[in-house]
Amino acid sequence: MYLPWLLFRNYLLSRRSGALVRIIAWHCILGVGMGVAALILVLSVMEGFNRTIRSRMLNIEPHLVVSQKDHPSEDGARDLNALLHSLSKDGIDEIQRYETQDLIVRSVDGVFGGVVAKGYDTPAMNSLLQRIWQSSGQKIPPPQFATAALESSEVILGVDLARSLGIFEGDEVLLIPPETLLLPKGEVPRLQKFKVRSLVSTNIPDFDAKLLFYNLDRFNTRMRSLSRDAGYEVRLKNPYEADVIKKVLANRGVVAQTWGERDTSLFFALKMESLAMTLFLSLAVLITSFSIVIVMVLLMSQKRQDIGLMLALGMSPRKTQIAFFKVGLMLSCVGIVGGVTLGTTISLILDWYPLELLPDIYTDATLPAKLTQKTFVFVAISTSLIAIVGSWLPVWRYAVTNPSEALAQTVRRSF
């Protein structure tokens, strides 16, 4: 190991190595290091964003949904609640009755908008408001999160929906089932006036821009839309065991839908985004690593006389190739280790102390980062393979097996 280190220090980094080789070698180290650091940092930030979005959704969305549409028989609907509660020991934390339907909301200024109205009973509504408050990071719950039951004429709106319609707390709105707008001329559509009890923000734009909550037990049945769906929302102690609990329910004849199946498009988009960023940054590291090949080609071309002397002194061609191959590995490893150290350090700092850099239009105003073992292993393996290939190709291509040939070429060049 001493010979490769001596060659690396004297042939690449010392002043005797030549200005061209030395400058390209330092540029190679810096380029590979910055590329590896950028790869680790971007993958960590992407993982941080994905985990933030996933945790906020799991805090609001149910982990399993059992719809009565999948159990149309009266016996199935009647026994569904008892069956779910009988499985409460299998990792189920909460079972909440729900109702959802599409409605049209009209503000006092005559502005219309579509909403997804969700109804819960009082305990489920209080539990939902508490989870929203806890995810907001506030130490003291605001007044609108008081655990008081909604009256029959009160609703709760998402903050983005209220902003788009110009609605404030205490305003009155009209709710209209969409199909009543298709009634014949002269018939009055069904509508009901409600008071906006409060506005809530889940920090998830898709939810805040379309959700409306009402009291399921006190809602007028005349206002039910044809799009109405009812059933039970199940929250688990470990949401990542949703597929396991789904199989348990399936064995009991209960059809359920997991949180991953309900938001397939979102998680697929996040996965494709992460995959695209990984691919592009990996290509950037690969392109930067071409400088390893350039440095080794220049080194092997300039030091042919030294290679010939090594062979003439009894060093085998195989050991000569291995020695210069280790020189290339050292050159790569200096950049890789420096990049891994820099990227890991910045990622851990962002994980411990998130920076608030992004505007409020994004899902998260902070810049989160989460360095996972999977990311670290991927970067380590991919960069190591690039280093091995980039170091071996020039050595294999420009290796000299005949010492007299190397010395003769050197003499011809001198004349």
Salt bridges, closest charged atoms under 4 A:
GLU47 OE2 - ARG51 NE 2.99
GLU61 OE2 - ARG262 NE 3.74
ASP75 OD1 - ARG78 NH2 2.36
GLU94 OE1 - ARG131 NH1 3.77
GLU99 OE1 - ARG224 NE 3.35
GLU99 OE1 - ARG228 NE 2.56
GLU151 OE1 - ARG218 NH1 3.03
GLU154 OE1 - ARG197 NH1 3.22
ASP160 OD1 - ARG163 NH1 2.74
GLU172 OE1 - LYS193 NZ 3.67
GLU179 OE2 - ARG190 NH2 3.85
ASP217 OD1 - ARG97 NH2 2.71
GLU233 OE2 - LYS118 NZ 2.92
GLU261 OE2 - LYS246 NZ 2.56
ASP351 OD2 - LYS370 NZ 3.84
ASP364 OD1 - ARG56 NH2 3.74
